[in-house]
Amino acid sequence: MRSVTTVTATRSLLRRAGKPVVLVATMGALHHGHAELIRNARKIATKNGTVVVSIFVNPLQFGPNEDLAAYPRPRNPDRALCKSLGVDVVFQPNGDDIITPGASVFVDEDGSLFATLCGKSRPGHFRGVCTIVAKLFNIVQPQIAVFGEKDWQQLAIIRRMTHDLNFPVEIVGHPTVRDEDGLAVSSRNGYLSSEERAAAPRFREALVTAAKKAPSVAAIRKEAVRRLEKIPDTRIDYVEVVDESSLHPTLRAETGTILAAAIYLGRTRLIDNLRLTEKAK
């Protein structure tokens, strides 16, 4: 495994890399959810291809009152995990190398995707995500990139960006990785107190139960809200039923319909989603 920190070194190294090049873009603090993405990337790349894991805590996607300074950065354990999973290249850029000082060009969108769901409470977040992902695509030049489905909005936006900007990259979504009790794996789960962690599985349970019991999309949303409000110390950010690609609200449960939600459990923000046309597990 090679570990590189500069754009120049990464480009030079990957010019000679075996194809396909498969990228897993992360902010580090790698957990078993990331491990599943990397295993999938290794499978896609086969033994002849190249798996690249980028690790960069992107300041552009954090708001002024969010947890940038506190975000975990366990560099050595992250590299050790990547090595154990057969990663070929770990790209850990310095901020000034990947974010040009004084830059005035960023990847933005007209608002139909950026301003809904998480974008309502995190303005500028997806501008930051897309700017860095676009840079990674230009630097690494992967043929394939693997992203988790837990953040469905991010996945939909990256797919749209890739299409609209003609990046020659196939975007592969990987199913949400969960702990045994159903909670979606996240680096931020470590912020939960023991009491909050015990209550956290009720987030997923509320979505699944609402989808199974309610007779219509409107009723599903209402029931999910009702159940989420019963979780102690919980504040709902949003609960919406949307089309998987456009993220527009919909009143029909059909192929491509997503129940998406975000809550604050104590001070920790959690997100999850559920396909309404699939049997919930």
ZITA-V128513 format. One record per helix or strand of 3 or more residues. SS is the DSSP state (H for helix, E for strand). FROM is the first residue (numbers start at 1). LEN is the number of residues. If there is no record, write none. Layout:
SS;FROM;LEN / SS;FROM;LEN
This chain:
E;2;3 / H;7;9 / E;21;6 / H;32;14 / E;50;6 / H;59;3 / H;75;10 / E;89;3 / H;95;4 / H;118;4 / H;125;16 / E;144;5 / H;152;13 / E;170;5 / H;187;5 / H;194;20 / H;217;12 / E;234;10 / E;257;9 / E;268;8
